[in-house]
């Protein structure tokens, strides 16, 4: 059974940083691309970032390029999202994703 458990969300002021982490189990983690997606109130699901199985290739939606960094640890079956220079429009529930599976997500709120 695929399980994805996110952590690390919270309330942060604009310009601040957070590091999200996703612990994965139930599949061969090192074989798969992993992604982060987000869902803000009143908006649809938005893809944020993807990392390839080896960790050497990363992809970002334009609005987070230069501010967010995705990484993975295949020994620990984790994928992280370092978020810097956060903006109010980054407020959303963030989930990690593989194929048709999503975790429950972790809430990120950017507000002064």
N, C-alpha and C positions, 0 to 999 in steps of 0.2 A: 504494500500500500504506500503510495506516494504521500509524504508529509513534508510540508514547508511551514516553518515557524519563524516569523519575523520578530525583531526586537529593535529597540533603539530610538523609537520615536519620542516626541515630546513637544513642549512649547519652547520656542526660541524667538528672540528678537530679530528683526531684519538685519542682515549682515552676519548673522551668527552661523554656526556649524552644527551638524549632527552626523552621526555615523550609524547607518542602519545595517543590520546583519540578518541573514536568513540561513537557518539550519535546515538542511535537506536530508531526507532518508527515504528508503524504499525503492531506490533505483541506483544505477551505476552513475554516480554524479559526474565523474570525470569524462563521461562520454557525451555529455549534452551541453548545448548552449543554454545559458541561464539569463533571465531578464528581470528587470524591475519595471513595474507598471504602477500607475497611480490613478486614483479616482477622487475627484473633488466634487463637493455638493453641487448639484445642478449641471454638472458636466459629464461627458462620457468617459469611458476608460481611455487612458492615455499611456502609450508606450513611452518609457523614459530611457532605458539603456539595456544593452545586451553585451554579453561577453562570451567568447568562443570557448570550447572545452579546455584548451591549453592555457587560456588566459592572455594570450598574446595579441588578440584583436578585440577591440572594444568599439561600441557604437552608441551614439547619444542622439536624442532629439535636440533640435536646434536650440530650444529655450534653456537647456541646461549645460550646453557645451562650454567648457572652460570653468565650470563651477562644480560639477559632480564628477566623481571618479568611481567606476565600478571595478571590483577586484574579486578574486576567488582563491580559496585554499582547498585544493582537491584532496589533501590529506585529512582535512577536518570536515569536508562536505559543507562548506559555507561559502556564501557569496555576500559581499558587503557593498554598500553604497555610501561613499563619503560625500557629504553635501556641504559645500561652502558658499559663503555669500548668499545665504538664503533670502528669498523675497516672499512677500505675502502671497503671490500667485503660486508659490510652491506648496501652499497648504493643501493637503490631501491625505487620503489613506494610501499608504505605499505597500505593495505586495510583491513578492517574488513569484516568478512564473516559469514553468517548464511545460511545453506542449499545452494540454488542456487543463493543467492544474495550477491553482493559485492558493496561497496561504490566506489566513484571516486578515493579515495586514497589520501595519502599525501606523498610528496617526501622527502626522507631522503638522503642527500649527505654527505659522510664522506671523507674529503680531507684536506690536509694541504696547 
